[in-house]
Amino acid sequence: MADKYDLEERTAVFGETVIEFCKNMPCDRVNDELVKQFIRSGTSIGANYMEANGAESKKDFRHKIAICKKESKETKHWIRMIAKANPEKNQRCKDLWKEAQELTLIFSSIMLKLQ
């Protein structure tokens, strides 16, 4: 488990967890589309956070953090859809949703402090 205070590591581990989870998803028309979207949003949180840490200005940093928040919120949506399509994965989806929610709250807090 990532250090909950090292956000670069935490978002990277979350992306890795999303990838591992998706490797075990059954392949069908519904899951294939849901998994694509879930991987895109779940892994982009960390990528955008890395970009935020390399921001050229406070405005650029705020913009990248806003994208992190947007992607973490979108990830929660895809987790919900995956849980609906795969009831047997419900508990694992709840765990992933909880981490995505925590990340959303962290990015919301960062944005509030930048105002």
N, CA and C atoms as a LAMMPS dump frame, in Angstrom:
ITEM: TIMESTEP
0
ITEM: NUMBER OF ATOMS
345
ITEM: BOX BOUNDS ff ff ff
-5.0000000000000000e+02 5.0000000000000000e+02
-5.0000000000000000e+02 5.0000000000000000e+02
-5.0000000000000000e+02 5.0000000000000000e+02
ITEM: ATOMS id mol type element x y z
1 1 1 N 0.85 -1.196 0
2 1 2 C 0 0 0
3 1 3 C 0.878 1.236 0
4 2 1 N 0.467 2.21 -0.765
5 2 2 C 1.224 3.458 -0.866
6 2 3 C 1.078 4.266 0.421
7 3 1 N 2.105 5.05 0.711
8 3 2 C 2.029 6.008 1.814
9 3 3 C 0.917 6.987 1.473
10 4 1 N -0.085 7.093 2.343
11 4 2 C -1.242 7.922 2.018
12 4 3 C -0.918 9.405 1.916
13 5 1 N 0.277 9.791 2.378
14 5 2 C 0.679 11.193 2.296
15 5 3 C 1.572 11.473 1.089
16 6 1 N 2.025 10.458 0.386
17 6 2 C 2.821 10.622 -0.835
18 6 3 C 1.854 10.483 -2.007
19 7 1 N 1.315 11.6 -2.452
20 7 2 C 0.251 11.58 -3.447
21 7 3 C 0.718 11.082 -4.811
22 8 1 N 1.966 11.351 -5.168
23 8 2 C 2.484 10.802 -6.43
24 8 3 C 2.454 9.28 -6.388
25 9 1 N 2.942 8.722 -5.305
26 9 2 C 2.972 7.269 -5.171
27 9 3 C 1.552 6.712 -5.044
28 10 1 N 0.743 7.374 -4.271
29 10 2 C -0.627 6.886 -4.057
30 10 3 C -1.412 6.847 -5.361
31 11 1 N -1.291 7.88 -6.18
32 11 2 C -2.028 7.888 -7.447
33 11 3 C -1.447 6.869 -8.431
34 12 1 N -0.126 6.656 -8.373
35 12 2 C 0.488 5.632 -9.23
36 12 3 C 0.015 4.238 -8.821
37 13 1 N -0.001 3.972 -7.528
38 13 2 C -0.463 2.668 -7.033
39 13 3 C -1.937 2.47 -7.389
40 14 1 N -2.73 3.53 -7.291
41 14 2 C -4.139 3.406 -7.678
42 14 3 C -4.244 3.011 -9.151
43 15 1 N -3.482 3.66 -10.01
44 15 2 C -3.492 3.309 -11.435
45 15 3 C -3.074 1.87 -11.661
46 16 1 N -2.05 1.422 -10.951
47 16 2 C -1.608 0.024 -11.063
48 16 3 C -2.698 -0.932 -10.596
49 17 1 N -3.396 -0.558 -9.549
50 17 2 C -4.482 -1.394 -9.027
51 17 3 C -5.617 -1.489 -10.037
52 18 1 N -5.92 -0.377 -10.684
53 18 2 C -6.948 -0.372 -11.733
54 18 3 C -6.544 -1.344 -12.843
55 19 1 N -5.298 -1.285 -13.272
56 19 2 C -4.819 -2.174 -14.333
57 19 3 C -4.952 -3.632 -13.915
58 20 1 N -4.484 -3.957 -12.718
59 20 2 C -4.56 -5.351 -12.241
60 20 3 C -6.009 -5.824 -12.144
61 21 1 N -6.877 -4.975 -11.62
62 21 2 C -8.29 -5.322 -11.514
63 21 3 C -8.863 -5.628 -12.9
64 22 1 N -8.539 -4.802 -13.87
65 22 2 C -9.099 -4.947 -15.214
66 22 3 C -8.579 -6.178 -15.944
67 23 1 N -7.386 -6.627 -15.591
68 23 2 C -6.845 -7.835 -16.221
69 23 3 C -7.708 -9.06 -15.946
70 24 1 N -8.443 -9.021 -14.843
71 24 2 C -9.257 -10.173 -14.45
72 24 3 C -10.738 -10.022 -14.794
73 25 1 N -11.047 -9.022 -15.605
74 25 2 C -12.452 -8.812 -15.978
75 25 3 C -12.819 -9.736 -17.136
76 26 1 N -14.029 -10.283 -17.09
77 26 2 C -14.485 -11.083 -18.229
78 26 3 C -14.581 -10.205 -19.485
79 27 1 N -14.245 -10.782 -20.612
80 27 2 C -14.32 -10.033 -21.873
81 27 3 C -15.692 -10.238 -22.505
82 28 1 N -16.402 -9.149 -22.691
83 28 2 C -17.658 -9.137 -23.439
84 28 3 C -17.891 -7.719 -23.93
85 29 1 N -18.94 -7.519 -24.696
86 29 2 C -19.175 -6.199 -25.314
87 29 3 C -19.285 -5.082 -24.28
88 30 1 N -19.959 -5.344 -23.185
89 30 2 C -20.16 -4.316 -22.165
90 30 3 C -18.868 -4.052 -21.414
91 31 1 N -18.267 -5.104 -20.88
92 31 2 C -17.048 -4.929 -20.09
93 31 3 C -15.907 -4.323 -20.889
94 32 1 N -15.784 -4.699 -22.144
95 32 2 C -14.684 -4.165 -22.947
96 32 3 C -14.73 -2.635 -22.992
97 33 1 N -15.921 -2.077 -23.182
98 33 2 C -16.053 -0.616 -23.235
99 33 3 C -15.868 0.02 -21.858
100 34 1 N -16.454 -0.581 -20.849
101 34 2 C -16.321 -0.039 -19.494
102 34 3 C -14.875 -0.055 -19.027
103 35 1 N -14.193 -1.15 -19.294
104 35 2 C -12.798 -1.302 -18.856
105 35 3 C -11.904 -0.279 -19.548
106 36 1 N -12.109 -0.055 -20.838
107 36 2 C -11.314 0.956 -21.552
108 36 3 C -11.43 2.32 -20.875
109 37 1 N -12.66 2.717 -20.597
110 37 2 C -12.896 4.018 -19.981
111 37 3 C -12.311 4.076 -18.576
112 38 1 N -12.497 3.002 -17.828
113 38 2 C -12.009 2.928 -16.449
114 38 3 C -10.492 3.019 -16.398
115 39 1 N -9.823 2.311 -17.29
116 39 2 C -8.353 2.364 -17.328
117 39 3 C -7.888 3.77 -17.692
118 40 1 N -8.535 4.382 -18.665
119 40 2 C -8.134 5.742 -19.073
120 40 3 C -8.248 6.733 -17.922
121 41 1 N -9.4 6.743 -17.272
122 41 2 C -9.589 7.735 -16.209
123 41 3 C -8.785 7.372 -14.964
124 42 1 N -8.757 6.092 -14.607
125 42 2 C -8.064 5.672 -13.382
126 42 3 C -6.56 5.854 -13.425
127 43 1 N -5.976 5.684 -14.601
128 43 2 C -4.528 5.858 -14.714
129 43 3 C -4.133 7.301 -14.996
130 44 1 N -5.063 8.085 -15.513
131 44 2 C -4.719 9.473 -15.829
132 44 3 C -4.652 10.355 -14.585
133 45 1 N -5.231 9.9 -13.479
134 45 2 C -5.166 10.685 -12.243
135 45 3 C -3.705 10.919 -11.874
136 46 1 N -2.934 9.853 -11.826
137 46 2 C -1.52 9.963 -11.473
138 46 3 C -0.709 10.725 -12.502
139 47 1 N -0.999 10.503 -13.767
140 47 2 C -0.27 11.216 -14.819
141 47 3 C -0.492 12.718 -14.701
142 48 1 N -1.724 13.111 -14.453
143 48 2 C -2.017 14.538 -14.309
144 48 3 C -1.44 15.109 -13.024
145 49 1 N -1.383 14.295 -11.978
146 49 2 C -0.762 14.786 -10.749
147 49 3 C 0.737 15.002 -10.962
148 50 1 N 1.378 14.115 -11.706
149 50 2 C 2.799 14.309 -12.035
150 50 3 C 2.976 15.614 -12.819
151 51 1 N 2.075 15.865 -13.756
152 51 2 C 2.145 17.123 -14.516
153 51 3 C 1.947 18.326 -13.599
154 52 1 N 1.031 18.207 -12.645
155 52 2 C 0.79 19.306 -11.709
156 52 3 C 2.056 19.623 -10.928
157 53 1 N 2.774 18.598 -10.521
158 53 2 C 4.01 18.815 -9.759
159 53 3 C 5.106 19.462 -10.59
160 54 1 N 4.972 19.398 -11.888
161 54 2 C 5.932 20.058 -12.766
162 54 3 C 5.369 21.33 -13.382
163 55 1 N 4.3 21.825 -12.808
164 55 2 C 3.609 22.996 -13.368
165 55 3 C 4.535 24.199 -13.449
166 56 1 N 4.286 25.019 -14.444
167 56 2 C 5.101 26.21 -14.685
168 56 3 C 4.607 27.434 -13.923
169 57 1 N 3.396 27.344 -13.383
170 57 2 C 2.842 28.478 -12.639
171 57 3 C 1.776 27.958 -11.688
172 58 1 N 1.349 28.825 -10.792
173 58 2 C 0.27 28.464 -9.867
174 58 3 C -1.017 28.182 -10.653
175 59 1 N -1.265 28.971 -11.695
176 59 2 C -2.446 28.777 -12.536
177 59 3 C -2.397 27.407 -13.232
178 60 1 N -1.234 27.052 -13.748
179 60 2 C -1.046 25.759 -14.397
180 60 3 C -1.247 24.626 -13.381
181 61 1 N -0.697 24.783 -12.178
182 61 2 C -0.849 23.781 -11.12
183 61 3 C -2.336 23.596 -10.801
184 62 1 N -3.044 24.699 -10.615
185 62 2 C -4.469 24.615 -10.292
186 62 3 C -5.238 23.903 -11.403
187 63 1 N -4.92 24.213 -12.632
188 63 2 C -5.587 23.57 -13.766
189 63 3 C -5.352 22.063 -13.757
190 64 1 N -4.129 21.648 -13.526
191 64 2 C -3.806 20.208 -13.512
192 64 3 C -4.483 19.505 -12.335
193 65 1 N -4.542 20.16 -11.189
194 65 2 C -5.232 19.574 -10.031
195 65 3 C -6.726 19.437 -10.332
196 66 1 N -7.281 20.417 -11.03
197 66 2 C -8.695 20.334 -11.422
198 66 3 C -8.927 19.131 -12.334
199 67 1 N -7.981 18.863 -13.215
200 67 2 C -8.096 17.69 -14.086
201 67 3 C -8.009 16.41 -13.251
202 68 1 N -7.118 16.38 -12.271
203 68 2 C -7.02 15.216 -11.375
204 68 3 C -8.361 14.958 -10.701
205 69 1 N -8.976 16.013 -10.216
206 69 2 C -10.273 15.886 -9.552
207 69 3 C -11.325 15.372 -10.533
208 70 1 N -11.343 15.933 -11.723
209 70 2 C -12.304 15.511 -12.747
210 70 3 C -12.13 14.035 -13.079
211 71 1 N -10.883 13.607 -13.245
212 71 2 C -10.613 12.215 -13.599
213 71 3 C -10.966 11.259 -12.456
214 72 1 N -10.715 11.672 -11.225
215 72 2 C -11.068 10.798 -10.101
216 72 3 C -12.59 10.669 -9.971
217 73 1 N -13.311 11.758 -10.253
218 73 2 C -14.773 11.684 -10.236
219 73 3 C -15.28 10.792 -11.373
220 74 1 N -14.69 10.928 -12.548
221 74 2 C -15.084 10.085 -13.677
222 74 3 C -14.797 8.614 -13.37
223 75 1 N -13.69 8.361 -12.725
224 75 2 C -13.325 6.989 -12.36
225 75 3 C -14.397 6.365 -11.472
226 76 1 N -14.944 7.15 -10.548
227 76 2 C -16.012 6.637 -9.683
228 76 3 C -17.222 6.219 -10.511
229 77 1 N -17.512 6.966 -11.545
230 77 2 C -18.635 6.621 -12.423
231 77 3 C -18.398 5.268 -13.091
232 78 1 N -17.208 5.086 -13.659
233 78 2 C -16.916 3.83 -14.359
234 78 3 C -16.894 2.646 -13.395
235 79 1 N -16.419 2.86 -12.187
236 79 2 C -16.451 1.78 -11.192
237 79 3 C -17.902 1.377 -10.924
238 80 1 N -18.759 2.366 -10.79
239 80 2 C -20.17 2.058 -10.547
240 80 3 C -20.765 1.246 -11.691
241 81 1 N -20.446 1.614 -12.923
242 81 2 C -20.968 0.887 -14.081
243 81 3 C -20.413 -0.54 -14.123
244 82 1 N -19.14 -0.694 -13.81
245 82 2 C -18.529 -2.031 -13.784
246 82 3 C -19.185 -2.892 -12.708
247 83 1 N -19.457 -2.31 -11.548
248 83 2 C -20.125 -3.059 -10.473
249 83 3 C -21.514 -3.517 -10.916
250 84 1 N -22.217 -2.667 -11.643
251 84 2 C -23.552 -3.025 -12.139
252 84 3 C -23.464 -4.17 -13.142
253 85 1 N -22.472 -4.114 -14.014
254 85 2 C -22.325 -5.14 -15.05
255 85 3 C -21.733 -6.442 -14.502
256 86 1 N -21.08 -6.359 -13.331
257 86 2 C -20.378 -7.52 -12.764
258 86 3 C -20.641 -7.609 -11.259
259 87 1 N -21.849 -8.007 -10.869
260 87 2 C -22.199 -8.014 -9.446
261 87 3 C -21.238 -8.838 -8.574
262 88 1 N -20.608 -9.817 -9.15
263 88 2 C -19.661 -10.647 -8.396
264 88 3 C -18.394 -9.879 -8.012
265 89 1 N -18.165 -8.73 -8.637
266 89 2 C -16.996 -7.883 -8.347
267 89 3 C -17.364 -6.717 -7.422
268 90 1 N -18.553 -6.758 -6.86
269 90 2 C -19.091 -5.628 -6.104
270 90 3 C -18.185 -5.18 -4.956
271 91 1 N -17.662 -6.103 -4.166
272 91 2 C -16.838 -5.696 -3.022
273 91 3 C -15.548 -5.025 -3.483
274 92 1 N -14.912 -5.578 -4.489
275 92 2 C -13.676 -4.976 -5.004
276 92 3 C -13.965 -3.608 -5.598
277 93 1 N -15.103 -3.471 -6.263
278 93 2 C -15.492 -2.169 -6.815
279 93 3 C -15.711 -1.153 -5.702
280 94 1 N -16.3 -1.588 -4.596
281 94 2 C -16.496 -0.672 -3.461
282 94 3 C -15.158 -0.161 -2.947
283 95 1 N -14.17 -1.051 -2.86
284 95 2 C -12.842 -0.648 -2.392
285 95 3 C -12.207 0.362 -3.349
286 96 1 N -12.305 0.092 -4.635
287 96 2 C -11.752 1.008 -5.639
288 96 3 C -12.497 2.345 -5.61
289 97 1 N -13.815 2.295 -5.485
290 97 2 C -14.608 3.52 -5.426
291 97 3 C -14.204 4.36 -4.222
292 98 1 N -13.984 3.703 -3.087
293 98 2 C -13.592 4.425 -1.869
294 98 3 C -12.266 5.163 -2.08
295 99 1 N -11.292 4.515 -2.701
296 99 2 C -10.011 5.182 -2.949
297 99 3 C -10.184 6.332 -3.94
298 100 1 N -10.981 6.129 -4.985
299 100 2 C -11.241 7.211 -5.942
300 100 3 C -11.936 8.379 -5.248
301 101 1 N -12.832 8.084 -4.33
302 101 2 C -13.515 9.138 -3.574
303 101 3 C -12.522 9.893 -2.689
304 102 1 N -11.637 9.168 -2.018
305 102 2 C -10.632 9.833 -1.191
306 102 3 C -9.747 10.742 -2.03
307 103 1 N -9.363 10.274 -3.215
308 103 2 C -8.55 11.105 -4.1
309 103 3 C -9.332 12.35 -4.537
310 104 1 N -10.607 12.179 -4.842
311 104 2 C -11.447 13.324 -5.205
312 104 3 C -11.457 14.357 -4.09
313 105 1 N -11.621 13.894 -2.865
314 105 2 C -11.651 14.806 -1.713
315 105 3 C -10.312 15.497 -1.5
316 106 1 N -9.226 14.763 -1.709
317 106 2 C -7.888 15.354 -1.569
318 106 3 C -7.697 16.462 -2.605
319 107 1 N -8.047 16.18 -3.856
320 107 2 C -7.875 17.194 -4.901
321 107 3 C -8.808 18.382 -4.676
322 108 1 N -10.002 18.125 -4.163
323 108 2 C -10.917 19.223 -3.818
324 108 3 C -10.303 20.111 -2.742
325 109 1 N -9.7 19.475 -1.757
326 109 2 C -9.064 20.221 -0.67
327 109 3 C -7.893 21.058 -1.185
328 110 1 N -7.093 20.48 -2.05
329 110 2 C -5.96 21.218 -2.63
330 110 3 C -6.479 22.439 -3.378
331 111 1 N -7.544 22.252 -4.145
332 111 2 C -8.091 23.368 -4.913
333 111 3 C -8.616 24.478 -4.008
334 112 1 N -9.251 24.091 -2.922
335 112 2 C -9.759 25.101 -1.989
336 112 3 C -8.625 25.922 -1.379
337 113 1 N -7.518 25.253 -1.097
338 113 2 C -6.363 25.953 -0.486
339 113 3 C -5.676 26.889 -1.477
340 114 1 N -5.914 26.673 -2.751
341 114 2 C -5.283 27.521 -3.772
342 114 3 C -6.076 28.796 -4.045
343 115 1 N -7.27 28.904 -3.493
344 115 2 C -8.11 30.079 -3.758
345 115 3 C -7.696 31.254 -2.916
